[in-house]
Structure formats: structure tokens, C-alpha cells
Amino acid sequence: VVVHFEADWCVPCQHMNAILEQLQVENNHAAFVRVDAEELFELSEKYEIQAVPAFVFLKGSVLCDKLEGANAPELVAKVEGLLKSTSKPMSEKPASSAQPPESLNDRIKKLLASSPVLLFMKGDPQEPRCGFSRKLYVDGELIGGCDIILEMHESGELKGTVCRA
């Protein structure tokens, strides 16, 4: 079971919901549950949720892992790790002659390989939705979010990092 602790007002939570929906379509070995962290405070407290988005990975009632923050590649990896140790599907997917959809992890890897410099952000350049949602990748490696990118720009380090790509 993957439990997503979220809040309606949190834009990164909305982004991670879209990722979870895709993971749910691709996987029948896990249940995906959304929990309003503020409404179910006792549950949030039980799993020591300090901020949203946060994810708790359970096998039965046993806590296996936890992830805090909107880190899509890490979420995908943790779900895959949980599924590797789960042997019995919760439901069977219907047989299909169509090619299976590309996994989210494969899509992210393909995107990172598509360009030496890649910026992930919510919204669009003219109307970004969250200043802290921007993440810069150079040569497939995460450089940092908005705060780190701004610090690197101010120190002159950003130009050198991007130009080496």
C-alpha cells in the first residue's frame, strides 16, 4: 500500500497525484491511497508526517519505507522496490494485444536523456505555478531546485555548470 499524505492547497501534492495515478494504471500489485494530512491528523502523527507531500509504504500494517517531498523519480523507484517484494497481484489486468504503456520511470529517463540541460517546472514559462517546483538537470543529474539554482546564479557557478553540458 502506498499512502500519499497531501493537502488541497499544496501544488506539489497535485503534481504527485498525477504521478500516482499513472503508477496505479501501470501496477496491479499495490493499492494507492490519498489522505488529507490535516483532516486525518492522528494518522499523520502516527507516521510522523512533517510536511506534504509525503508517502508511506506499507506491507499489511508494517511500515516499509517513507518519502517526503515531491521527488517523482524517487517515488517511482520506491514503488518499484515495494512491488518487487510483492508476489500476488491485487487484481488481474485484462489481456491486451496492444503494446504495454511506457513506464513512468522510463519516460523520466528518456526525458533526462533528451537534452543536456532540462528544467522541470509546473505551469509554463509565462505562468509558473510554484516557484519551488522548478528542478534543473544537467547531463541527467539533478543540480537543484529554485533556491539552489538562484544561489548558483548569484555566485556565478550556474553558468559554468550549464556551459559544460
C-alpha positions as CSV (number, residue, x, y, z in Angstrom):
1,V,0.0,0.0,0.0
2,V,1.3,3.5,-0.9
3,V,-0.3,6.2,1.2
4,H,0.0,9.8,-0.1
5,F,-0.4,12.4,2.6
6,E,-1.5,15.5,0.9
7,A,-3.3,18.9,1.3
8,D,-5.7,20.5,-1.2
9,W,-3.7,23.8,-1.1
10,C,-0.4,22.2,-1.9
11,V,0.5,22.4,-5.6
12,P,3.3,19.8,-5.4
13,C,0.7,17.4,-4.0
14,Q,-1.4,17.8,-7.1
15,H,1.6,17.1,-9.3
16,M,2.4,13.9,-7.3
17,N,-1.3,12.8,-7.5
18,A,-0.9,12.8,-11.3
19,I,2.3,10.6,-10.9
20,L,0.4,8.3,-8.5
21,E,-2.5,7.9,-11.0
22,Q,-0.1,6.8,-13.7
23,L,1.6,4.4,-11.3
24,Q,-1.8,3.0,-10.4
25,V,-2.6,2.4,-14.0
26,E,0.7,0.6,-14.6
27,N,0.7,-1.5,-11.4
28,N,-1.8,-4.0,-10.1
29,H,0.4,-5.2,-7.2
30,A,-0.2,-2.2,-4.9
31,A,-3.0,-0.1,-3.6
32,F,-2.7,3.7,-3.8
33,V,-4.4,5.8,-1.1
34,R,-4.7,9.6,-0.7
35,V,-5.0,11.0,2.8
36,D,-5.7,14.6,3.7
37,A,-2.9,15.1,6.2
38,E,-4.7,17.9,8.0
39,E,-8.1,16.2,8.3
40,L,-6.6,12.9,9.5
41,F,-4.1,14.4,11.9
42,E,-3.9,11.3,14.1
43,L,-2.8,9.2,11.1
44,S,-0.3,11.9,10.1
45,E,1.0,12.0,13.6
46,K,1.3,8.2,13.7
47,Y,3.6,8.1,10.7
48,E,5.4,11.3,11.8
49,I,4.4,13.3,8.7
50,Q,6.1,16.7,9.0
51,A,5.3,18.2,5.5
52,V,3.3,17.4,2.4
53,P,3.6,15.7,0.0
54,A,4.7,12.6,2.0
55,F,4.4,9.0,1.1
56,V,4.3,5.9,3.4
57,F,4.9,2.5,2.0
58,L,3.2,-0.4,3.9
59,K,3.0,-4.2,3.6
60,G,0.0,-5.1,5.6
61,S,0.3,-2.9,8.6
62,V,4.1,-2.8,8.6
63,L,5.9,0.4,7.6
64,C,8.4,-0.5,4.9
65,D,9.6,2.9,3.8
66,K,8.8,6.6,3.7
67,L,9.4,9.5,1.3
68,E,8.9,13.2,2.0
69,G,8.8,15.8,-0.8
70,A,7.8,15.9,-4.5
71,N,10.5,13.7,-5.9
72,A,8.9,11.8,-8.8
73,P,11.9,9.6,-9.7
74,E,12.4,8.5,-6.1
75,L,8.7,7.8,-5.7
76,V,8.8,5.6,-8.8
77,A,11.9,3.8,-7.5
78,K,10.3,3.2,-4.1
79,V,7.1,1.9,-5.6
80,E,9.1,-0.5,-7.8
81,G,11.0,-1.6,-4.8
82,L,7.8,-2.3,-2.9
83,L,6.4,-4.2,-5.8
84,K,9.5,-6.4,-6.2
85,S,8.8,-8.0,-2.9
86,T,5.1,-8.4,-3.5
87,S,4.2,-11.6,-5.2
88,K,0.5,-11.6,-5.6
89,P,-1.4,-9.1,-7.7
90,M,-4.4,-7.4,-6.1
91,S,-6.3,-7.7,-9.4
92,E,-5.7,-9.1,-12.8
93,K,-5.3,-6.7,-15.8
94,P,-7.2,-7.8,-18.9
95,A,-5.1,-9.3,-21.6
96,S,-4.4,-6.9,-24.5
97,S,-2.8,-7.2,-27.8
98,A,-1.6,-3.6,-27.7
99,Q,1.9,-2.8,-26.6
100,P,2.1,-2.0,-22.9
101,P,2.4,1.7,-22.0
102,E,5.8,3.1,-21.3
103,S,6.5,3.1,-17.6
104,L,6.8,6.5,-15.8
105,N,10.3,5.7,-14.8
106,D,11.3,5.0,-18.5
107,R,9.6,8.2,-19.6
108,I,11.5,10.3,-17.0
109,K,14.8,8.6,-18.0
110,K,14.0,9.3,-21.7
111,L,13.3,13.0,-20.9
112,L,16.5,13.4,-19.0
113,A,18.5,11.9,-21.9
114,S,16.7,14.1,-24.5
115,S,18.7,17.2,-23.7
116,P,21.9,18.1,-21.9
117,V,20.0,20.8,-19.9
118,L,16.5,20.2,-18.8
119,L,14.2,22.2,-16.4
120,F,11.2,20.6,-14.9
121,M,8.5,23.0,-13.7
122,K,4.8,23.2,-13.1
123,G,2.8,25.5,-15.3
124,D,4.6,27.2,-18.2
125,P,7.4,29.8,-18.5
126,Q,4.9,32.7,-18.8
127,E,2.8,31.5,-15.8
128,P,4.7,29.1,-13.5
129,R,2.5,27.7,-10.7
130,C,5.1,27.3,-7.9
131,G,8.5,28.9,-7.6
132,F,9.9,25.9,-5.7
133,S,8.7,23.3,-8.2
134,R,11.5,24.1,-10.7
135,K,14.2,21.5,-10.9
136,L,17.2,21.8,-13.1
137,Y,19.0,18.7,-14.6
138,V,22.4,18.9,-16.4
139,D,23.6,15.8,-18.2
140,G,20.9,13.8,-16.5
141,E,22.0,14.8,-13.0
142,L,19.8,16.9,-10.6
143,I,21.5,20.2,-10.0
144,G,18.8,21.5,-7.7
145,G,15.6,23.3,-7.1
146,C,14.8,27.0,-7.4
147,D,16.7,28.1,-4.3
148,I,19.9,26.3,-5.2
149,I,19.7,27.5,-8.8
150,L,19.4,31.1,-7.6
151,E,22.4,30.7,-5.3
152,M,24.4,29.2,-8.1
153,H,23.4,32.1,-10.4
154,E,24.4,34.7,-7.8
155,S,27.8,33.1,-7.2
156,G,28.5,32.7,-11.0
157,E,28.6,28.9,-10.7
158,L,25.4,28.2,-12.7
159,K,26.8,29.5,-16.0
160,G,29.9,27.2,-15.8
161,T,27.7,24.2,-14.9
162,V,25.3,24.8,-17.8
163,C,28.1,25.6,-20.3
164,R,30.0,22.4,-19.6
165,A,26.9,20.5,-20.8
